[in-house]
């Protein structure tokens, strides 16, 4: 299992929590970290096109995410 850990501000984390509404994609760890299942997110991303939702890659910054991993962990 490959994991990419990324430190985010509270504002960025709240934006992700607001915009990613699928429990299959987003989980919250006991310590408040956001865990994103990458394969599920890639499918979910197709469903949000054309809606007023910010994709995660825009919220954290272009070119930061490595989509070859299994999970993103935002702390």
C-alpha positions in Angstrom: 0.0 0.0 0.0 1.4 3.4 -1.1 0.6 6.5 0.9 1.4 10.2 0.1 1.3 12.4 3.2 0.7 16.1 2.7 0.5 18.9 5.3 -2.4 21.2 4.7 -3.8 24.3 6.5 -7.1 23.9 8.3 -8.8 26.0 5.6 -7.6 23.6 2.9 -8.8 20.6 4.9 -12.2 22.1 5.5 -12.6 22.9 1.8 -11.8 19.2 1.0 -14.3 18.0 3.6 -17.0 20.3 2.2 -16.5 19.4 -1.4 -15.8 15.6 -1.1 -19.1 14.2 0.1 -18.5 10.5 -0.7 -17.7 8.2 2.3 -16.0 5.8 -0.2 -13.5 8.5 -1.0 -13.0 10.5 2.2 -12.4 9.2 5.7 -11.4 11.2 8.8 -8.8 9.7 11.1 -9.1 9.9 14.9 -6.5 12.6 15.0 -8.3 14.7 12.3 -6.2 13.6 9.3 -8.2 13.3 6.1 -7.6 10.1 4.2 -8.5 9.9 0.5 -8.8 6.6 -1.4 -7.2 7.5 -4.7 -9.0 5.0 -7.0 -12.4 6.0 -5.5 -11.5 9.7 -5.9 -10.7 9.3 -9.5 -14.2 7.9 -10.2 -15.8 10.5 -7.9 -13.9 13.3 -9.7 -15.8 12.4 -12.9 -19.2 12.9 -11.2 -18.3 16.5 -9.9 -17.5 17.9 -13.3 -19.7 20.9 -14.1 -20.8 21.3 -10.4 -19.7 24.0 -8.0 -17.1 21.8 -6.3 -13.4 22.3 -6.1 -11.3 19.2 -7.0 -8.7 18.2 -4.4 -5.9 18.8 -6.8 -7.0 22.5 -7.1 -7.4 22.8 -3.3 -3.9 21.5 -2.5 -2.1 22.9 -5.6 -1.5 21.6 -9.1 1.2 19.0 -9.5 1.4 18.1 -5.8 -0.6 14.9 -5.8 0.9 11.6 -7.0 -2.0 9.5 -8.4 0.1 6.4 -8.5 -0.4 5.9 -4.7 -3.3 4.2 -3.0 -4.1 6.9 -0.4 -3.5 10.6 0.2 -3.3 11.5 3.9 -3.8 15.2 4.6 -2.6 16.3 8.0 
